[in-house]
Amino acid sequence: MSAPRARALLQVSELSKTFGGLEAVSDVSFEVREGQIKALIGPNGAGKTTIFNLLTSVLPADAGSAQYDGHELLRLPTYRVAALGIGRTFQTSLLFDQMTVLENVMVGHHLHGHTNMITAALRIFGASAEEREYRELAMDALGNAGLADLAGRPASELPIGQRRLVEVARALASEPRLLLMDEPAAGLNMRETERMGEIIQQTREGGVTVLLVEHDMSLVMSISDEILVLDGGRRLAEGPPEQIRNDERVLAAYLGEEALD
Amino acid sequence: MNATAETQPQPVAENEALVMARRRRAQKLQILSLFALVIVLPLAVRNSYYIHVIIFIGLNLILATGLNLLMGYAGQVSLGHAAFFGIGAYASGILTATYGWNAWPAMLAALVVTCLVAWLVGRPTLRLKGHYLAMATLGVGIIVSVVLRQWVDLTGGPAGMKTTGITTFGWELRSDADVHYYYFVWGWVCVLTILFANLVESRPGRALRALHDSELAAQILGIDTAAFKVRAFVISAAYASIAGTLYAHSSMRFISPTPFGFQTSIALLVMVVLGGQGTLWGPVVGAVTITFIQEFLRPFGEWEIVVYGLILMVLMVVMPGGLARGLGMLWHWGRERVGRLRAARAGGGA
């Protein structure tokens, strides 16, 4: 799957961001190749989530570039980044709490719908058909994720494990080519983490490239094709899991944090 | 039904789909029963004063429904919604009375003017984070109020102006029988309520509710949140404009600046919050309650606004979700209790 010859889907060059005097991300370059599962790891404050925020224009970058499939991401508004085929899940599972689980996933289809306010209000030009179609698609997606019996529940009622699964289902409903996942296993128990690992691998098999920030090292080591290690906003090491596991600089950075493996 | 669901895990999902379909059908049924009530009400209420009040409930309901789209779904506040009501009323009033237009094209022209003003106000302010729209609409409210009073040549100033009736292909809506206007206004209420219900349960409606919950998560799914907020604002202004036109051509055949001032803007806000933002029934509950309060407090003038303040304060403490939601919760609680009692009795019997 991760043949080194595959072309780069995302090419990040010399990305930098400072908060006040603090260099959160400095001069970070890396690429994500099509079909890869790539992990960003590093101690707390290494700048992993900041990189996600820069790539999705949640924060403006100070310098650098991020080329995705021929487009420069860094100056696009967030919704345009999404339209290019980049999905994202959040550390805190940002579900739409006032809506049902099914409606959450239906919002995931937004980019592929055409109904506007006028056609929706008048139910003309296929608005009803589109509504039915997306309701069924969303129901299928929930079924595949094993969440079908939660469809009508308000999202606010779900425990964290299910929230994460719904968020992934919602992100996949937008049919991204690249999915950025911010700590998908945070707060999950061992069984749920394993399930999340399977889902991430299935996602890749479905043709989606995955860039992952994760603290759970056994998960990262077991599913990633390549790992980029950050420390203090800088690139520390990059390579396949076996190489990272034995890298002395990485071990030193993590000393006192958590053991690798 | 229950037995099969317990023995086989598969039908659970199907049951879930059924439950949701039933919920949607129940909502349709609720709307239809409201319409049925609208049709038979004049048969029961013969008193023309009450018919008049119910017409006002209809106008307030149109206004509150529009504002509900903005507040309850897009999460933005308009503090000058009466201004759009006023633009709608005066634009069609002036075009018909002064320039001799037919009421229908005048209504359309008023709608275009109102939407344009809303778009010009909403586009720059809704791109910013925070409640800038509330500030901007407060300004619009003041400006419109001043223009209606000062531009005497056009509006007749504080003394107001006479308007005309509505003529459709040579057939004039009779002014002497309020019941005709009642059906006319409530016909509009029904149509605009259906459009609203359709909109809310659709791609753009979900986009609005989504951005209300989390703007970031909405944007990451490709929703241009600023654009959707502007559209919601324009539509809410359009609803106000239609209500304005209906008001201008009502049987009084007269408009003055007073109903389009700050006090009405606040009353509309209270209707939406009292009824329950983001619910289909909230505006109904709010419009009925506030219209009666308005009628009751008419002799007391400025005290009206004090009452609104009190309502808001008490509501925030006791029922922050609004009356429609609170009553709904009470209803479900009651039904559950009855169900449990029945189950207990059946269990005891067996």
Chai-1 contact restraints between the chains, C-beta under 6 A:
chainA,res_idxA,chainB,res_idxB,connection_type,confidence,min_distance_angstrom,max_distance_angstrom,comment,restraint_id
A,T78,B,Q219,contact,1.0,0.0,6.0,A-B,restraint_1
A,Y79,B,Q219,contact,1.0,0.0,6.0,A-B,restraint_2
A,Y79,B,G222,contact,1.0,0.0,6.0,A-B,restraint_3
A,Y79,B,I223,contact,1.0,0.0,6.0,A-B,restraint_4
A,Y79,B,D224,contact,1.0,0.0,6.0,A-B,restraint_5
A,A82,B,I220,contact,1.0,0.0,6.0,A-B,restraint_6
A,A82,B,L221,contact,1.0,0.0,6.0,A-B,restraint_7
A,A82,B,G222,contact,1.0,0.0,6.0,A-B,restraint_8
A,A83,B,G222,contact,1.0,0.0,6.0,A-B,restraint_9
A,R88,B,I220,contact,1.0,0.0,6.0,A-B,restraint_10
A,L94,B,S214,contact,1.0,0.0,6.0,A-B,restraint_11
A,L94,B,A217,contact,1.0,0.0,6.0,A-B,restraint_12
A,F96,B,A210,contact,1.0,0.0,6.0,A-B,restraint_13
A,F96,B,D213,contact,1.0,0.0,6.0,A-B,restraint_14
A,D97,B,D213,contact,1.0,0.0,6.0,A-B,restraint_15
A,Q98,B,D213,contact,1.0,0.0,6.0,A-B,restraint_16
A,M99,B,R209,contact,1.0,0.0,6.0,A-B,restraint_17
A,E103,B,R206,contact,1.0,0.0,6.0,A-B,restraint_18
A,M106,B,R206,contact,1.0,0.0,6.0,A-B,restraint_19
A,V107,B,R206,contact,1.0,0.0,6.0,A-B,restraint_20
A,V107,B,A210,contact,1.0,0.0,6.0,A-B,restraint_21
A,V107,B,L221,contact,1.0,0.0,6.0,A-B,restraint_22
A,G108,B,L221,contact,1.0,0.0,6.0,A-B,restraint_23
A,H110,B,A207,contact,1.0,0.0,6.0,A-B,restraint_24
A,H110,B,L221,contact,1.0,0.0,6.0,A-B,restraint_25
A,H110,B,G222,contact,1.0,0.0,6.0,A-B,restraint_26
A,H110,B,I223,contact,1.0,0.0,6.0,A-B,restraint_27
A,L111,B,G222,contact,1.0,0.0,6.0,A-B,restraint_28
A,G113,B,R203,contact,1.0,0.0,6.0,A-B,restraint_29
A,T115,B,S202,contact,1.0,0.0,6.0,A-B,restraint_30
A,T115,B,R203,contact,1.0,0.0,6.0,A-B,restraint_31
A,M117,B,P204,contact,1.0,0.0,6.0,A-B,restraint_32
A,M117,B,R231,contact,1.0,0.0,6.0,A-B,restraint_33
A,A120,B,L199,contact,1.0,0.0,6.0,A-B,restraint_34
A,A120,B,S202,contact,1.0,0.0,6.0,A-B,restraint_35
A,A120,B,P204,contact,1.0,0.0,6.0,A-B,restraint_36
A,A121,B,L195,contact,1.0,0.0,6.0,A-B,restraint_37
A,A121,B,N198,contact,1.0,0.0,6.0,A-B,restraint_38
A,A121,B,L199,contact,1.0,0.0,6.0,A-B,restraint_39
A,R123,B,N198,contact,1.0,0.0,6.0,A-B,restraint_40
A,E131,B,S202,contact,1.0,0.0,6.0,A-B,restraint_41
A,A148,B,A13,contact,1.0,0.0,6.0,A-B,restraint_42
A,D149,B,V12,contact,1.0,0.0,6.0,A-B,restraint_43
A,D149,B,A13,contact,1.0,0.0,6.0,A-B,restraint_44
A,D149,B,E16,contact,1.0,0.0,6.0,A-B,restraint_45
A,A151,B,E16,contact,1.0,0.0,6.0,A-B,restraint_46
A,G152,B,E16,contact,1.0,0.0,6.0,A-B,restraint_47
A,G152,B,V19,contact,1.0,0.0,6.0,A-B,restraint_48
A,G152,B,M20,contact,1.0,0.0,6.0,A-B,restraint_49
A,S174,B,L221,contact,1.0,0.0,6.0,A-B,restraint_50
